[in-house]
Amino acid sequence: MKRELPGITIVIPTYNEENRIEQCLTSVFKQNYPKDKLEVFVVDDTSKDKTVEIAKKFPVKIFTHKAKHGEYGKMIGFKKSTKELFLYLDADIILFKRDFLKKLTYPLLKDETIVASFTDEKARKDDAALLRYLSFDFLQRDQLYQVFSPTLKNVTEEKTKEYIVCRYRDGNILPAGMCLYRRAVLSSIVDKFDMFLELDFLVLLTKNGFDRFAYVPNAGLIHKHVSSIIELAKKRIRNVKKVYLLHVDNKLFVWVDLSRWSNVLKLLLWIMYANAVIPSILTGVYKSIKHRDLAGLYEPVVNVVITDVIIWSFLTSHKGRNLFLSAANKLLKF
């Protein structure tokens, strides 16, 4: 007997998103999914533009807060959610395939041991060249983040025609936090949190035995989160100063574990590689040929700018400097 489709709560945190929210919500309500099964929340951080006014054109519930932090908005929406499944979307996301929700729901219906499903993040041919370059990676990771996080192959346990089952282990988790979760399971683990720290939540789920995730290729998600190198650099600075360093003492998901001398050495080698530039130029040419897109030539620019911006963000913070000094001492002692 065919199982009935589950209800889904979709939460979209916003702040001054008048140029993006309409496209995002339009793509949500064009989904080939029963409308009575959808619960859509827009959680606004006191926008000063027409974000809320535009959102009111759609059948959504609107909540507001003044935390000046998107992760608080996500958590507000999560705690108010009532449906069986939960998904957050950034306002700069477009679901360009109408069966996106059905595709992500499928593995959760087929296998009760799968706690969440996710897909790749794409760009269109007419999107900014930088976004197309980042989309060469299925999770839109900068090369720096690719070096310090596992590949899909590292976590693959089994493959089916529709999806790939990923088995996570502590320290071997894909940085894919935008998932369609089983809400009750996630709630039982993270309900005491004030912020929706999605990568930390992946670690918490894994440590509590909920370690099976489904990767659904090509479900149809466009993530238009950046269009210039300056914008990307600002995002990385914010992530370091406003998210990572503020919570580093309790951080569960760590891109680079500086307590291990091997990772410190690896980071040092990466900094030298990125700033050498010429190796990155050759890699960029290769990627341009492979993907038939000159956007690959962004490789040396992204490598050197983002690497140095992140290092600068750490070194201009007291806590960040202490982390680097501690890491340097470990390497010298070895």
C-alpha positions in Angstrom: 0.0 0.0 0.0 1.4 3.4 -1.0 2.1 5.6 2.0 0.6 9.0 2.2 3.0 11.9 1.7 4.1 13.5 5.0 3.5 17.1 6.0 6.5 19.4 5.7 7.3 22.6 7.5 9.5 25.0 5.5 11.2 27.9 7.3 12.7 30.8 5.5 14.7 33.3 7.6 14.8 36.8 6.1 16.5 40.2 6.5 16.0 42.8 3.7 15.3 40.2 1.0 12.8 42.1 -1.1 14.8 41.2 -4.3 14.8 37.5 -3.6 11.9 36.4 -1.4 9.3 36.4 -4.2 11.3 34.0 -6.4 11.9 31.7 -3.4 8.3 31.5 -2.3 7.0 31.2 -5.9 9.2 28.1 -6.3 8.0 26.6 -3.1 4.3 27.0 -3.9 4.9 25.7 -7.5 5.9 22.4 -6.0 4.1 19.3 -7.1 3.2 18.5 -3.5 -0.2 18.7 -1.7 -0.6 22.2 -0.5 -2.5 21.1 2.6 0.7 19.2 3.6 2.8 22.3 3.5 3.4 24.7 6.4 5.5 27.7 5.3 7.0 30.2 7.8 8.8 33.4 7.0 10.8 34.5 10.0 11.9 38.1 9.5 14.7 39.9 11.4 13.0 43.3 11.3 13.6 44.0 7.6 13.7 47.6 6.6 12.5 47.0 3.0 9.4 45.3 1.5 10.3 41.7 2.4 7.4 41.2 4.7 5.0 43.0 2.4 5.9 40.7 -0.5 5.8 37.6 1.7 2.2 38.4 2.7 1.1 37.8 -0.9 1.7 34.1 -0.3 -0.1 31.7 2.1 2.6 31.8 4.8 2.8 32.6 8.5 5.1 35.4 9.3 7.1 35.7 12.6 9.5 38.5 13.5 12.4 38.9 15.9 15.3 41.3 16.5 18.2 39.0 17.1 20.1 40.2 14.0 21.1 36.6 13.3 19.6 34.2 10.8 20.3 31.1 12.9 18.0 32.5 15.6 15.3 32.9 13.0 15.7 29.3 11.8 15.3 28.1 15.4 12.2 30.2 16.0 10.7 28.6 13.0 11.8 25.1 14.0 10.3 25.4 17.4 6.9 26.5 15.9 6.9 23.8 13.3 4.2 21.1 13.5 4.7 18.9 10.5 6.4 15.5 10.3 9.3 16.8 8.3 11.3 20.0 8.6 13.3 22.0 6.0 14.8 25.5 6.1 15.6 27.5 3.0 17.5 30.7 2.6 15.7 33.4 0.8 18.2 33.3 -2.1 17.2 29.7 -3.0 15.0 28.7 -5.9 13.5 25.2 -6.2 13.7 25.0 -10.0 12.3 21.4 -10.3 8.6 21.0 -9.3 9.3 17.6 -7.7 12.1 18.8 -5.4 10.1 18.0 -2.2 8.9 14.6 -3.5 12.5 13.6 -4.4 13.8 14.6 -0.9 10.9 12.9 0.8 11.3 9.6 -1.1 14.3 8.1 0.9 12.6 9.0 4.2 9.6 7.0 3.2 11.6 4.1 1.9 14.0 3.8 4.8 13.0 4.6 8.4 16.7 4.6 9.5 17.4 7.6 7.4 17.1 10.7 9.5 17.4 13.4 6.8 17.9 13.9 3.1 19.8 16.6 1.1 20.8 17.5 -2.4 23.4 19.4 -4.3 23.4 23.2 -4.8 23.6 24.4 -8.4 23.8 27.5 -10.5 22.4 28.3 -13.9 24.4 29.2 -17.0 23.4 32.8 -16.8 24.3 33.2 -13.1 27.4 35.1 -12.0 30.7 33.4 -13.0 31.8 33.1 -9.3 28.6 31.3 -8.4 29.1 28.9 -11.4 32.6 28.3 -10.2 31.6 27.4 -6.7 28.9 25.1 -8.1 31.6 22.9 -9.6 31.5 21.4 -6.1 28.1 19.8 -5.3 28.0 21.6 -2.0 29.4 24.9 -3.3 32.4 24.7 -1.1 35.5 26.9 -1.7 38.5 24.8 -2.5 39.8 25.4 1.0 36.7 23.8 2.5 36.9 20.9 0.1 40.4 20.2 1.3 39.3 20.0 4.9 36.0 18.1 4.6 35.2 14.6 3.4 34.2 13.7 -0.1 30.9 12.0 -1.0 32.9 8.8 -1.6 34.2 9.0 2.0 30.8 8.7 3.5 28.9 6.6 0.9 27.5 3.3 2.4 25.2 2.2 -0.4 23.7 3.4 -3.6 20.2 3.1 -5.0 18.7 4.4 -8.3 17.2 7.4 -6.6 19.6 8.3 -3.8 22.9 7.5 -2.0 22.9 6.5 1.6 25.6 8.4 3.6 26.9 6.9 6.9 28.4 9.6 9.1 31.0 9.2 11.8 32.4 11.9 14.1 35.0 13.8 12.1 33.7 12.4 8.8 30.5 14.4 8.1 29.6 16.3 5.0 28.9 20.0 5.6 25.4 19.7 4.2 23.1 21.2 6.9 20.2 22.2 4.6 18.4 18.9 5.0 14.8 17.7 5.0 14.8 16.3 8.6 12.5 14.1 10.6 11.4 16.8 12.9 10.6 14.7 15.9 14.1 13.1 15.9 15.8 16.5 15.5 13.7 18.1 18.1 14.6 15.4 20.7 18.2 16.3 20.2 18.3 20.1 19.8 15.2 21.5 21.4 17.2 23.3 24.1 19.2 25.3 21.6 18.5 29.0 20.8 20.2 28.9 17.4 19.8 26.5 14.5 23.5 25.5 14.2 22.9 23.0 11.4 26.4 21.6 11.1 26.7 21.1 14.8 23.3 19.4 14.7 24.7 16.9 12.2 27.3 16.0 14.7 24.8 15.7 17.6 22.5 13.5 15.5 25.5 11.3 14.5 26.7 11.0 18.1 23.2 9.9 19.2 23.0 7.1 16.6 21.1 9.0 13.9 24.0 8.7 11.4 22.3 7.7 8.1 21.5 10.5 5.7 20.4 10.4 2.0 22.0 12.4 -0.7 19.5 12.9 -3.6 21.3 14.1 -6.7 19.8 16.7 -9.0 16.7 17.3 -7.0 16.7 20.9 -8.3 18.1 23.5 -5.9 19.6 26.8 -7.1 21.5 28.7 -4.4 22.2 32.2 -5.5 24.1 33.2 -2.4 27.0 35.1 -3.9 27.8 37.1 -7.0 31.2 38.7 -6.4 34.5 37.9 -4.6 33.9 40.9 -2.2 30.5 39.5 -1.2 32.0 36.0 -0.7 34.8 37.5 1.4 32.3 39.3 3.6 30.4 36.1 4.2 33.5 34.3 5.2 34.5 37.1 7.6 31.0 37.0 9.1 31.1 33.2 9.5 34.4 33.4 11.4 33.7 36.4 13.6 29.9 36.1 14.1 29.5 32.3 14.2 32.7 30.3 14.6 34.6 32.4 17.2 31.5 33.2 19.2 30.8 29.5 19.7 34.3 28.0 19.3 34.4 26.8 23.0 31.2 24.7 22.4 31.7 24.1 18.6 31.0 20.5 17.6 31.5 20.7 13.8 35.1 21.8 13.2 36.4 22.4 9.7 40.0 22.2 10.8 40.9 20.5 14.0 43.8 22.6 15.2 44.4 20.3 18.2 46.0 17.8 15.7 49.5 18.7 14.5 48.8 17.0 11.2 45.9 19.4 10.4 48.0 22.4 11.5 50.7 21.2 9.0 48.1 20.7 6.3 46.7 24.2 6.9 50.2 25.7 6.7 50.8 23.9 3.4 47.5 25.0 2.0 48.3 28.7 2.9 51.6 28.4 1.0 49.8 26.7 -2.0 47.0 29.3 -2.2 49.4 32.2 -2.1 51.8 30.7 -4.6 49.0 31.4 -7.1 50.6 29.6 -10.1 49.5 26.1 -9.1 45.9 27.5 -8.6 46.0 29.0 -12.1 46.8 25.6 -13.6 44.1 24.0 -11.6 41.7 26.7 -12.7 42.5 26.1 -16.3 41.9 22.4 -15.9 38.6 23.0 -14.2 37.5 25.4 -17.0 38.3 22.7 -19.6 36.6 19.9 -17.5 33.4 21.9 -17.0 33.5 23.8 -20.3 33.2 27.1 -18.4 35.7 29.9 -18.1 34.4 30.4 -14.5 37.1 27.9 -13.5 39.6 30.8 -13.8 38.2 32.1 -10.5 40.2 29.3 -8.8 43.4 31.4 -8.0 41.4 34.4 -7.0 39.1 32.5 -4.6 42.0 30.5 -3.2 44.2 33.4 -2.2 41.5 35.9 -1.2 39.4 33.6 0.9 42.3 31.9 2.5 43.9 35.2 3.5 40.6 36.8 4.6 39.9 33.9 6.9 43.5 34.0 8.3 43.1 37.8 8.8 39.7 37.3 10.5 41.4 35.0 13.1 44.4 37.1 13.6 42.4 40.3 14.3 40.5 38.5 17.0 41.9 37.9 20.5 40.4 34.5 20.6 41.4 33.7 17.0 45.1 34.7 17.7 45.1 32.4 20.8 43.9 29.5 18.6 46.6 30.1 16.1 49.3 30.5 18.7 48.2 27.2 20.4 48.3 25.5 17.0 51.7 26.8 16.2 53.0 25.6 19.6 51.8 22.1 18.8 53.5 22.1 15.5 56.8 23.4 17.0 56.7 20.8 19.8 56.2 18.0 17.3 
